[in-house]
């Protein structure tokens, strides 16, 4: 994993998390009011920094699990958004 470009990594992580969110909550996303979608995104953004920091730490300590750590981070971010959509 190339940790020299954290902005690119963060963008890829956000894309992966949004993909999980949309695929998991297809109906909720389709039926959601824009404010509900924004709330889901806000919940994901609130978790982004600690999740990204954990991902980078995991990748530094054990580079061989970098891909698994990336997927776990995407799932963790998506879960924050899913919780908001399913609560509303």
C-alpha positions as CSV (number, residue, x, y, z in Angstrom):
1,X,0.0,0.0,0.0
2,X,1.3,3.4,-0.9
3,X,0.8,5.6,2.1
4,X,2.6,8.6,0.4
5,X,-0.6,9.8,-1.1
6,X,-3.1,9.9,1.7
7,X,-5.6,12.1,-0.3
8,X,-5.8,9.4,-3.0
9,X,-6.1,6.7,-0.4
10,X,-8.9,8.7,1.4
11,X,-10.8,9.2,-1.9
12,X,-10.5,5.5,-2.7
13,X,-11.7,4.6,0.8
14,X,-14.6,7.0,0.6
15,X,-15.6,5.5,-2.8
16,X,-15.4,2.0,-1.5
17,X,-17.5,2.9,1.6
18,X,-20.1,4.6,-0.5
19,X,-20.3,1.6,-2.8
20,X,-20.9,-0.7,0.2
21,X,-23.5,1.7,1.6
22,X,-25.5,1.9,-1.7
23,X,-25.3,-1.8,-2.4
24,X,-26.4,-2.6,1.1
25,X,-29.1,0.0,1.4
26,X,-30.4,0.2,-2.2
27,X,-34.0,0.8,-1.2
28,X,-33.2,3.1,1.7
29,X,-31.0,5.3,-0.5
30,X,-33.6,5.4,-3.3
31,X,-36.3,6.4,-0.8
32,X,-34.2,8.8,1.3
33,X,-34.7,12.5,1.5
34,X,-31.6,14.5,0.6
35,X,-31.2,15.5,4.2
36,X,-31.2,11.8,5.2
37,X,-28.5,11.1,2.6
38,X,-26.5,14.1,3.9
39,X,-26.8,12.8,7.5
40,X,-25.5,9.4,6.4
41,X,-22.6,11.0,4.7
42,X,-21.9,13.2,7.7
43,X,-21.8,10.1,9.9
44,X,-19.3,8.6,7.6
45,X,-17.2,11.8,7.5
46,X,-17.2,11.9,11.3
47,X,-15.6,8.4,11.4
48,X,-13.2,9.0,8.5
49,X,-10.2,10.4,10.4
50,X,-9.9,7.7,13.1
51,X,-10.7,4.9,10.5
52,X,-8.1,6.2,8.1
53,X,-5.5,6.6,10.9
54,X,-6.1,2.9,12.0
55,X,-5.8,1.8,8.4
56,X,-2.5,3.6,7.9
57,X,-1.2,2.2,11.3
58,X,-2.2,-1.3,10.4
59,X,-0.6,-1.0,7.0
60,X,2.7,0.3,8.5
61,X,2.8,-2.4,11.2
62,X,1.8,-5.3,8.9
63,X,2.0,-4.4,5.2
64,X,0.8,-7.9,4.2
65,X,-2.7,-7.2,5.6
66,X,-3.0,-3.7,3.9
67,X,-5.7,-4.9,1.5
68,X,-7.8,-6.5,4.3
69,X,-7.3,-3.4,6.5
70,X,-8.6,-1.3,3.6
71,X,-11.7,-3.4,3.2
72,X,-12.3,-3.4,6.9
73,X,-12.0,0.4,7.0
74,X,-14.5,0.7,4.1
75,X,-16.9,-1.5,5.9
76,X,-16.6,0.5,9.1
77,X,-17.3,3.8,7.3
78,X,-20.2,2.3,5.5
79,X,-21.7,0.9,8.7
80,X,-21.8,4.5,10.1
81,X,-23.9,5.6,7.1
82,X,-26.0,2.4,7.1
83,X,-26.9,3.0,10.8
84,X,-28.2,6.5,10.0
85,X,-30.2,5.4,7.0
86,X,-31.8,2.4,8.8
87,X,-32.6,4.5,11.9
88,X,-34.5,7.1,9.8
